[in-house]
């Protein structure tokens, strides 16, 4: 995807760095070697999907914990 077509912007400014760090953390937890050049386009869809799925699970769990603490 060309840089001009990127539409997914984090709602919280500065969150993109934390999300990028989480991506690398999850990849290492799953035993998936991350690309040295930073380009994820050559990786298998199955691997990148697994990373995205685990990120989503972690973020949902974090949100549930925060919501449970409010009530």
SULMO-V290603 format. One record per pair of residues at least 24 apart in sequence whose C-alpha atoms are under 10 Angstrom apart, sorted by the first residue. I is the first residue (numbers start at 1). J is the second residue. D is the distance in whole Angstrom. If there is no record, write none. Layout:
# SULMO-V290603
i | j | d
I | J | D
I | J | D
This chain:
# SULMO-V290603
i | j | d
1 | 41 | 9
19 | 55 | 9
19 | 59 | 10
22 | 51 | 10
22 | 54 | 10
22 | 55 | 7
22 | 58 | 9
22 | 59 | 10
23 | 48 | 10
23 | 51 | 7
23 | 52 | 8
23 | 54 | 9
23 | 55 | 7
24 | 51 | 9
25 | 51 | 9
25 | 55 | 9
26 | 50 | 9
26 | 51 | 6
26 | 52 | 9
26 | 53 | 10
26 | 54 | 7
26 | 55 | 7
26 | 58 | 9
27 | 51 | 6
27 | 52 | 9
27 | 54 | 9
27 | 55 | 9
29 | 54 | 10
30 | 54 | 9
